[in-house]
Amino acid sequence: MRAAYFLGNAATEFSAKYIPFHFEKNHIINSTSEDDVEFDERLRMQLTGDLRIHRLLNGMWQVSGGHGQIDRRKAIQAMLAYHAAGFTTWDLADHYGPAEDFICEFRRQLNAASGAGALADVQALTKWVPQPMPMTQRIVEEAVDLSLRRMDTESLDLLQFHWWDYENEQYLAALEILAQLQQLGKIKHLALTNFDTAHMQRIIEHGIPIISNQVQYSLIDRRPEVRMVNLCQERHVWLLTYGTLCGGFLSDKYLGQPEPGRWELETASLKKYKQMIDAWGGWGLFQDLLKILKDIADKYAVSIANVATRTILDKPKVAGVIVGVRLGLRDHREDNARVSGLQLDGQDLERIENILAKSNDLYRIIGDCGDEYRLG
């Protein structure tokens, strides 16, 4: 019941039998060598031949609730400001409240202000998170069509697929149909979110052309390094990471502060990641980590958040780090921009590792990537 400790009952079990679907499988997939991928100092990356992203993605989970009241007008203005500052890539989902609708309105206003050509510089990476049930052509296609309508686009840049219950193998049926829709042009690229190593490998071997997996990865939660990164290296799959700042805990704000009680945590993210910190090693060890990160940050005239982000951004197979944005409430553009010029040296990394070596093994406590979201 490890997952229940972090999330409670997140899904309902279904026992429907797997229904096979057929599509033209692409057996030459995920063949891009990491050496061939272009990185540049402005944190741009050519993720695929036709998808160039900013490696600091704007995370929109915060608009789904639990992070303060979001004003639509102010939120869209903030999105335009982030885009103007060069932060052009958005991570969202069908269930993130109005996130897909915000993308639609943001694109409309950007088009009105700068012309249709400006829309080519926007990357909107959405998700589909269905309940585990029989996956038919109609169910899958209607879900994709809904996202297309909400975002007012002819093709989704990237669709990241999540599945709650591995015991129900309908996820393979869903992915086969999504691959069909990709061939029809409704989806440009397919990806996963919160899949563990074993099931990602099964999906790849099934012939599904995925390009990335979105997983929780931070200095606190290094579970991807146990198994996931090795498979990504073998099969040329990228990682998009979230939780890298632990909901804001990995920042100057919490350095030297007493341990907060649950009632003092004002957002859903803080409540979630405080549990992670507790399991990892507790508040005392966390303060030791913040002190080291602060020393390193001062060395380069940056913030603790910058150091925490850069450390994960430089890990093998990490294409980008998702930084949550509280649109219209907080603005971290200026601070985030400092990550671009930051380069940590071997001594910095060794000092960080000396602290992390004292922590508990979250892989043993929780399981592989995404296991906290599955029925325990």
Secondary structure, 3 states (H helix, E strand, C coil): CHHHHHHCCCCCCCCCCCCCCCCCCCCCCCCCCHHHCCECCCCEEEEECCEEEECEEEECHHHHCCCCCCCHHHHHHHHHHHHHCCCCEEECCCCCCCHHHHHHHHHHHHHHHHCHHHHHHCEEEEEECCCCCCCCHHHHHHHHHHHHHHHCCCCECEEEECCCCCCCCHHHHHHHHHHHHHHCCCECCEEEECCCHHHHHHHHHCCCCEEEEEEECCCCCCHHHCCHHHHHHHHCCEEEEECCCHHHCCCHHHCCCCCCCHHHCCCHHHHHHHHHHHHHCCHHHHHHHHHHHHHHHHHHCCCHHHHHHHHHHCCCCEEEEEEECCCCCCCCHHHHHCCCCCCCCHHHHHHHHHHHCCCCCHHHHCCCCCHHHCCC
